[in-house]
Amino acid sequence: MSIQAINVRNQFKGKVKEIIKGDVVSEVDVETPWGVVTSVITTRSVNDLGLAVGSDVVALVKSTEVSIAKL
């Protein structure tokens, strides 16, 4: 499955490998078939998405940012 409504060419499906939560921002490591992709997103977004180790996600890579969407 790819997210068609988002204009991002590079989409990598994977599972959350590790989450390092901070007060404001968190690091989310996503294990993909091509390696680990790390995203720094707000801790609020981690909580709102219900992300946890093992969650199926897609990493959306655009230029210098990596976004996360829960599958």
C-alpha positions as CSV (number, residue, x, y, z in Angstrom):
1,M,0.0,0.0,0.0
2,S,1.2,3.5,-0.8
3,I,-0.3,6.7,0.2
4,Q,-1.6,8.2,-3.1
5,A,-2.9,11.6,-1.7
6,I,0.6,12.6,-0.7
7,N,3.0,13.9,-3.4
8,V,6.1,12.1,-2.1
9,R,8.1,10.0,-4.5
10,N,10.1,8.0,-1.9
11,Q,7.9,5.9,0.3
12,F,9.4,3.1,2.4
13,K,7.2,0.6,4.2
14,G,8.6,-0.8,7.5
15,K,8.1,-1.4,11.2
16,V,9.0,0.9,14.1
17,K,12.3,-0.5,15.5
18,E,12.9,2.0,18.3
19,I,11.4,5.2,19.7
20,I,13.5,7.6,21.8
21,K,11.0,10.0,23.4
22,G,11.9,13.5,24.5
23,D,9.8,16.2,26.1
24,V,9.2,17.9,22.7
25,V,10.6,15.8,19.9
26,S,11.2,12.1,19.5
27,E,13.4,9.9,17.3
28,V,11.6,7.1,15.5
29,D,13.7,4.4,13.8
30,V,11.9,2.5,11.1
31,E,13.3,-0.8,9.8
32,T,12.8,-1.2,6.1
33,P,14.0,-3.8,3.6
34,W,16.6,-1.2,2.5
35,G,17.8,-0.3,6.0
36,V,16.8,1.9,9.0
37,V,15.3,5.3,8.3
38,T,15.2,7.7,11.3
39,S,12.6,10.5,11.6
40,V,12.6,13.2,14.2
41,I,9.0,14.2,14.9
42,T,7.1,15.8,17.7
43,T,6.4,13.6,20.7
44,R,2.8,14.8,20.4
45,S,2.7,13.3,16.9
46,V,4.1,10.0,18.2
47,N,1.4,9.9,20.8
48,D,-1.4,11.0,18.4
49,L,-0.4,8.3,15.8
50,G,-0.2,5.7,18.6
51,L,3.3,4.7,17.4
52,A,4.9,1.9,19.3
53,V,7.7,-0.6,18.6
54,G,6.4,-3.0,16.0
55,S,3.9,-0.6,14.4
56,D,3.6,-0.9,10.6
57,V,4.4,2.5,9.1
58,V,5.5,4.1,5.9
59,A,8.4,6.6,5.9
60,L,7.9,9.4,3.5
61,V,11.2,10.9,2.5
62,K,11.2,14.4,0.8
63,S,14.5,16.3,0.5
64,T,15.7,16.8,4.1
65,E,12.7,15.6,6.0
66,V,11.3,12.2,6.8
67,S,7.6,12.0,7.7
68,I,5.8,9.0,9.3
69,A,2.3,7.7,8.6
70,K,0.8,4.7,10.5
71,L,-0.5,1.9,8.3
